[in-house]
Amino acid sequence: MERLSAAGPELPAPPGWMRWLPAAYVLVVLVLEPLTPVQWPVSFVLVALPAVAAFSLGPVGVAAATVCGVTFEALLAGTPCCAGRSSHDLWERHYVAAYLCTGLVGALGIALAAYRRRQEAHLVHVNTVSETLMRTLLRPLPARLDHVVAAGIYRPAEKGTLVGGDLFDVRATPAGARAVIGDVRGKGLQAVRTVAEVLGCFRQAAYEPGDLVEVAVAMERRLVHEAEALRDDELFVTAALVEYDAAAGRLTIVNQGHIEPVLLSAGSVHALTGPPSLPLGLGVLAAERPVAYHHPFGPGDVLVLCTDGLVEARDEDGAFYPLLDRLRHRFGGGPAPTADEVVDFLDGDLPRHSRAFHDDVAVLALGPVAQDTGPRT
């Protein structure tokens, strides 16, 4: 099962105080007008009311604010009980100039609000296209495939959009279930392009003859070509590749500069350390091939793979998210959790630790199937 935390492309709503700012602006003027000397026509500041409204309201709202501004200017100019002026001040040249200026600012505010709405609609359209692309790349994870159950979550750093540089996938291959999780350097549409290249290469190489190291080598070659095409000498992707051999009850892991996988087994939680390799795209800096390492993996175990957006999320005091400690606190010494339960816990626990996310978060959890009694995907 996979969860994409963005419900759809949307623009963040303006703060509540900004929506109420035009009304508060008028209220302040109405309070100050009878309290100030007659020589200080505070109502003149209502000229700026349409511009204030244009920050949060649409064209109709700005037009209404303009009408209200002119109306209140006229009322305050010709109401002796409030301002100590006679009613003929209503058409005094300074007040007439204020009416005209308010109307002019209102016309400009309406144009500004209309332009802002068009830009917002364009941005939503761009985000929709980008999100569709990301949903195509990050295909839904099947609940079960080739002796493995899988669950994942993707939480983009940008609220209201699904565009990011994290990736994961699981494939059922002749060699067993193979999975990848990665984090592309950079953000935006260029990162999405690199995500497409990496996932496309993995989905092809995972089915080719050869071990997991050969898959990593193929992905390295593809990323080098991508860097040459983009003329980006600093393009790289941290990644972890995993293969599960159900017959041997064993995991094979190739870590390309990525965060170490975490294993939940028999009530304990610990990181699976192994020989590190350079991130994908930087293999030209070293002559050695990536090195794989192995670990037992049986019923009741859960392997957790994540990107650095999870472990580098900070709380209000600047402390990083303590992944191992949180998993030990929740699952240590208890019954064996499922992959879904682990992902559900992290999905709910992370927002309690950090209110703001400055990097994309991807989590992939894998668990072996005890008995092969159901259909494979």
C-alpha positions as CSV (number, residue, x, y, z in Angstrom):
1,M,0.0,0.0,0.0
2,E,1.2,3.5,-0.8
3,R,0.1,6.9,0.5
4,L,0.8,10.1,-1.3
5,S,0.1,12.7,1.3
6,A,-0.8,15.6,-1.1
7,A,-4.5,15.4,-1.8
8,G,-4.3,17.5,-4.9
9,P,-2.8,20.6,-6.3
10,E,-3.9,23.6,-4.4
11,L,-2.7,27.0,-3.4
12,P,-2.2,27.8,0.3
13,A,-5.1,29.9,1.6
14,P,-4.1,33.4,2.7
15,P,-3.7,33.9,6.4
16,G,-6.9,34.6,8.3
17,W,-5.7,38.1,9.4
18,M,-5.1,39.0,5.7
19,R,-8.7,38.1,4.8
20,W,-10.0,40.3,7.6
21,L,-7.5,43.1,7.0
22,P,-9.9,45.3,4.8
23,A,-12.6,45.2,7.4
24,A,-10.1,46.0,10.2
25,Y,-8.7,48.8,8.1
26,V,-12.2,50.4,7.8
27,L,-12.9,49.9,11.5
28,V,-9.7,51.7,12.5
29,V,-10.7,54.6,10.3
30,L,-14.2,54.8,11.8
31,V,-12.8,54.8,15.3
32,L,-10.1,57.4,14.6
33,E,-12.3,59.8,12.6
34,P,-14.4,61.2,15.5
35,L,-11.4,61.2,17.9
36,T,-9.1,63.4,15.7
37,P,-9.3,67.1,15.1
38,V,-11.4,68.3,12.3
39,Q,-8.3,69.5,10.5
40,W,-7.2,65.9,10.2
41,P,-9.5,64.1,7.8
42,V,-8.5,60.6,8.6
43,S,-11.0,59.3,6.0
44,F,-8.6,60.2,3.3
45,V,-6.6,57.0,4.1
46,L,-9.5,55.0,2.8
47,V,-8.0,55.7,-0.6
48,A,-5.7,52.7,0.0
49,L,-8.6,50.3,0.9
50,P,-8.9,48.7,-2.6
51,A,-5.1,48.1,-2.6
52,V,-5.3,46.4,0.8
53,A,-8.3,44.3,-0.4
54,A,-6.4,43.2,-3.6
55,F,-3.9,41.1,-1.5
56,S,-6.6,38.6,-0.5
57,L,-9.8,39.2,-2.4
58,G,-10.8,38.6,-6.0
59,P,-11.9,41.3,-8.5
60,V,-15.5,41.3,-7.2
61,G,-14.3,41.7,-3.6
62,V,-12.0,44.6,-4.6
63,A,-14.8,46.3,-6.4
64,A,-17.0,46.0,-3.3
65,A,-14.2,47.4,-1.2
66,T,-13.9,50.3,-3.6
67,V,-17.6,51.1,-3.3
68,C,-17.4,50.8,0.5
69,G,-14.4,53.1,0.6
70,V,-16.0,55.9,-1.5
71,T,-19.2,55.5,0.5
72,F,-17.5,55.8,3.9
73,E,-15.5,58.8,2.6
74,A,-18.7,60.6,1.6
75,L,-20.4,59.7,4.9
76,L,-17.5,60.9,7.0
77,A,-17.2,64.1,4.9
78,G,-20.8,65.0,5.3
79,T,-21.7,63.8,8.8
80,P,-21.4,66.7,11.3
81,C,-22.0,64.5,14.3
82,C,-18.9,62.4,13.6
83,A,-16.4,64.9,12.2
84,G,-17.7,68.3,13.1
85,R,-18.1,69.3,9.5
86,S,-21.1,70.7,7.6
87,S,-22.8,68.6,4.9
88,H,-21.5,70.9,2.1
89,D,-18.0,69.4,2.8
90,L,-19.3,66.4,0.9
91,W,-18.4,68.0,-2.4
92,E,-15.4,70.0,-1.3
93,R,-12.7,69.6,-3.8
94,H,-10.3,67.7,-1.5
95,Y,-13.0,65.1,-0.8
96,V,-13.9,64.9,-4.5
97,A,-10.3,64.3,-5.3
98,A,-10.3,61.5,-2.6
99,Y,-13.3,59.9,-4.3
100,L,-11.6,59.9,-7.6
101,C,-8.3,58.6,-6.3
102,T,-10.2,55.8,-4.5
103,G,-11.9,54.9,-7.7
104,L,-8.6,54.9,-9.6
105,V,-6.9,52.8,-7.0
106,G,-9.9,50.5,-7.1
107,A,-9.6,50.0,-10.8
108,L,-5.9,49.2,-10.4
109,G,-6.7,46.9,-7.5
110,I,-9.4,45.0,-9.6
111,A,-6.8,44.6,-12.4
112,L,-4.2,43.3,-9.9
113,A,-6.7,40.9,-8.3
114,A,-7.7,39.5,-11.7
115,Y,-4.1,39.1,-12.7
116,R,-3.3,37.4,-9.4
117,R,-6.2,35.0,-9.9
118,R,-5.0,34.1,-13.4
119,Q,-1.5,33.4,-12.1
120,E,-3.0,31.2,-9.4
121,A,-5.0,29.3,-11.9
122,H,-1.9,28.8,-14.1
123,L,0.1,27.7,-11.1
124,V,-2.6,25.1,-10.2
125,H,-2.5,23.9,-13.7
126,V,1.3,23.5,-13.7
127,N,1.1,21.7,-10.3
128,T,-1.6,19.4,-11.7
129,V,0.5,18.4,-14.7
130,S,3.6,17.9,-12.4
131,E,1.5,15.8,-9.9
132,T,0.1,13.6,-12.7
133,L,3.7,13.0,-13.8
134,M,4.8,12.1,-10.2
135,R,1.9,9.8,-9.7
136,T,2.8,8.1,-13.0
137,L,6.4,7.7,-11.8
138,L,5.6,6.7,-8.3
139,R,3.2,3.9,-9.2
140,P,1.0,2.5,-6.4
141,L,2.7,-0.2,-4.5
142,P,0.9,-3.5,-4.6
143,A,0.0,-4.8,-1.1
144,R,1.9,-8.0,-1.8
145,L,4.3,-9.3,-4.4
146,D,6.6,-12.3,-4.6
147,H,6.6,-13.3,-0.9
148,V,6.8,-9.7,0.3
149,V,4.2,-7.2,1.6
150,A,5.0,-3.5,1.0
151,A,3.8,-0.2,2.3
152,G,5.1,3.3,1.6
153,I,4.5,7.0,2.0
154,Y,5.6,10.0,0.1
155,R,5.3,13.5,1.8
156,P,6.5,16.4,-0.4
157,A,8.2,19.4,1.2
158,E,6.0,21.8,-0.7
159,K,2.5,21.8,0.8
160,G,-0.2,21.3,-1.8
161,T,2.0,19.8,-4.4
162,L,3.4,16.3,-5.1
163,V,6.5,17.4,-7.0
164,G,9.8,16.2,-5.4
165,G,13.0,14.4,-5.8
166,D,12.5,11.3,-3.6
167,L,11.6,7.9,-5.2
168,F,10.9,4.3,-4.3
169,D,9.6,1.2,-6.1
170,V,9.3,-2.6,-5.6
171,R,9.4,-5.1,-8.4
172,A,8.8,-8.9,-8.4
173,T,11.7,-10.3,-10.5
174,P,13.0,-13.8,-11.2
175,A,15.7,-13.2,-8.6
176,G,13.1,-12.3,-6.0
177,A,11.5,-9.0,-4.8
178,R,13.8,-6.1,-5.6
179,A,13.3,-2.6,-4.2
180,V,14.9,0.8,-4.5
181,I,14.6,4.0,-2.5
182,G,16.5,7.2,-3.5
183,D,16.9,10.9,-3.1
184,V,17.8,13.1,-6.0
185,R,20.0,16.1,-5.5
186,G,18.0,19.2,-6.2
187,K,14.3,20.0,-6.5
188,G,11.7,21.0,-9.1
189,L,11.1,19.7,-12.5
190,Q,14.7,18.8,-13.2
191,A,14.6,16.5,-10.1
192,V,11.5,14.9,-11.5
193,R,13.3,14.3,-14.8
194,T,16.1,12.5,-12.9
195,V,13.5,10.5,-10.9
196,A,12.1,9.3,-14.1
197,E,15.5,8.3,-15.4
198,V,16.4,6.4,-12.2
199,L,13.1,4.6,-11.8
200,G,13.0,3.7,-15.5
201,C,16.5,2.2,-15.4
202,F,15.7,0.3,-12.2
203,R,12.5,-1.1,-13.6
204,Q,14.4,-2.4,-16.6
205,A,17.6,-3.6,-15.0
206,A,15.9,-5.3,-12.1
207,Y,14.6,-8.0,-14.5
208,E,17.9,-8.5,-16.3
209,P,20.2,-11.4,-15.5
210,G,22.7,-10.6,-12.9
211,D,22.9,-9.8,-9.2
212,L,21.9,-6.6,-7.4
213,V,25.3,-5.1,-7.9
214,E,24.7,-5.3,-11.7
215,V,21.5,-3.4,-11.2
216,A,23.4,-0.7,-9.3
217,V,26.0,-0.5,-12.1
218,A,23.4,-0.1,-14.7
219,M,21.7,2.7,-12.8
220,E,25.1,4.4,-12.3
221,R,25.7,4.3,-16.1
222,R,22.3,5.8,-16.8
223,L,22.8,8.6,-14.3
224,V,26.2,9.5,-15.8
225,H,24.5,9.9,-19.2
226,E,21.8,12.0,-17.6
227,A,24.4,14.3,-16.0
228,E,26.1,14.7,-19.4
229,A,22.8,15.5,-21.1
230,L,22.0,18.1,-18.4
231,R,25.6,19.4,-18.3
232,D,25.4,19.0,-14.5
233,D,28.7,17.8,-13.0
234,E,27.1,17.7,-9.6
235,L,24.1,15.5,-10.3
236,F,23.9,12.5,-8.0
237,V,21.3,10.3,-6.3
238,T,21.7,8.6,-3.0
239,A,20.0,5.2,-3.1
240,A,19.5,1.9,-1.4
241,L,18.8,-1.3,-3.4
242,V,17.3,-4.3,-1.7
243,E,16.7,-7.9,-2.9
244,Y,14.8,-10.5,-0.9
245,D,15.5,-14.2,-1.5
246,A,12.5,-16.0,0.0
247,A,14.0,-19.4,-0.3
248,A,17.2,-18.4,1.6
249,G,15.4,-16.1,4.0
250,R,18.0,-13.4,3.2
251,L,18.2,-9.8,2.3
252,T,20.9,-8.4,-0.1
253,I,21.5,-4.7,0.2
254,V,23.6,-2.3,-1.9
255,N,23.8,1.1,-0.2
256,Q,24.8,4.0,-2.5
257,G,25.5,6.7,0.0
258,H,22.0,6.4,1.4
259,I,20.6,6.3,5.0
260,E,21.1,2.8,6.5
261,P,18.1,0.5,6.4
262,V,16.4,-0.2,9.7
263,L,15.4,-3.7,10.7
264,L,12.6,-4.5,13.2
265,S,13.1,-8.1,14.3
266,A,12.0,-10.1,17.3
267,G,11.2,-6.9,19.3
268,S,14.5,-5.2,18.5
269,V,15.2,-2.3,16.3
270,H,18.6,-1.7,14.7
271,A,20.3,-0.2,11.6
272,L,21.8,-2.6,9.1
273,T,25.2,-1.3,8.5
274,G,27.4,-2.5,5.6
275,P,30.2,-1.4,3.3
276,P,29.2,2.1,1.9
277,S,29.5,3.1,-1.7
278,L,29.4,6.4,-3.4
279,P,26.0,7.8,-4.5
280,L,24.8,7.1,-8.0
281,G,26.4,9.4,-10.5
282,L,29.7,9.8,-8.5
283,G,31.1,6.3,-9.4
284,V,33.7,7.9,-11.6
285,L,35.4,9.1,-8.5
286,A,36.2,5.6,-7.4
287,A,37.3,2.5,-9.4
288,E,35.7,0.0,-7.1
289,R,32.3,-1.5,-7.9
290,P,29.5,-1.2,-5.3
291,V,29.6,-3.9,-2.6
292,A,26.6,-5.9,-1.5
293,Y,26.0,-7.2,2.0
294,H,23.5,-9.7,3.4
295,H,21.3,-10.2,6.4
296,P,18.7,-12.8,7.5
297,F,15.1,-11.8,7.0
298,G,12.2,-13.9,8.1
299,P,8.5,-13.9,9.1
300,G,7.7,-11.1,11.6
301,D,10.6,-8.9,10.4
302,V,10.1,-5.5,8.8
303,L,12.7,-3.6,6.9
304,V,12.3,0.2,6.9
305,L,13.9,2.3,4.2
306,C,13.6,6.1,4.2
307,T,15.1,9.3,2.8
308,D,16.9,12.0,4.8
309,G,13.8,14.2,4.9
310,L,12.6,11.8,7.7
311,V,15.6,11.7,9.9
312,E,16.5,15.4,9.4
313,A,13.1,16.7,10.3
314,R,13.6,19.1,13.3
315,D,11.4,19.9,16.2
316,E,11.0,23.4,17.7
317,D,14.3,23.0,19.6
318,G,16.1,22.0,16.4
319,A,16.5,18.3,17.4
320,F,16.4,15.8,14.5
321,Y,13.7,13.1,14.4
322,P,15.0,10.1,16.4
323,L,13.9,7.3,14.1
324,L,15.5,4.4,15.9
325,D,14.4,5.7,19.3
326,R,10.8,6.3,18.1
327,L,10.6,2.8,16.6
328,R,12.0,1.2,19.7
329,H,9.5,3.1,21.9
330,R,6.6,2.0,19.8
331,F,7.5,-1.5,18.7
332,G,10.4,-2.6,20.9
333,G,9.6,-5.7,23.0
334,G,6.1,-6.0,21.6
335,P,4.5,-8.2,19.0
336,A,5.8,-8.2,15.5
337,P,4.3,-5.3,13.5
338,T,3.3,-5.3,9.9
339,A,4.8,-3.1,7.2
340,D,1.5,-1.1,7.2
341,E,1.6,-0.6,11.0
342,V,5.1,0.8,10.8
343,V,4.3,3.2,8.0
344,D,1.1,4.3,9.8
345,F,3.1,5.0,12.9
346,L,5.7,7.1,11.1
347,D,3.1,8.9,9.1
348,G,1.3,10.0,12.3
349,D,4.4,10.5,14.5
350,L,6.5,12.7,12.3
351,P,4.0,15.6,12.1
352,R,3.9,15.6,15.9
353,H,7.7,16.0,16.0
354,S,8.1,18.6,13.2
355,R,5.5,21.2,12.2
356,A,7.3,22.2,9.0
357,F,9.1,20.0,6.5
358,H,12.0,21.4,4.5
359,D,12.7,18.3,2.5
360,D,10.7,15.6,0.9
361,V,10.0,12.5,3.0
362,A,9.7,9.0,1.5
363,V,9.4,5.8,3.6
364,L,9.2,2.2,2.3
365,A,8.5,-0.7,4.6
366,L,8.9,-4.4,3.5
367,G,7.9,-7.6,5.3
368,P,8.2,-11.2,4.3
369,V,5.1,-13.3,3.8
370,A,5.0,-16.2,6.2
371,Q,3.3,-18.6,3.8
372,D,2.8,-18.4,0.1
373,T,-1.0,-19.1,0.0
374,G,-2.2,-16.1,-1.9
375,P,-1.8,-14.9,-5.4
376,R,1.2,-13.0,-6.4
377,T,1.2,-9.5,-8.0
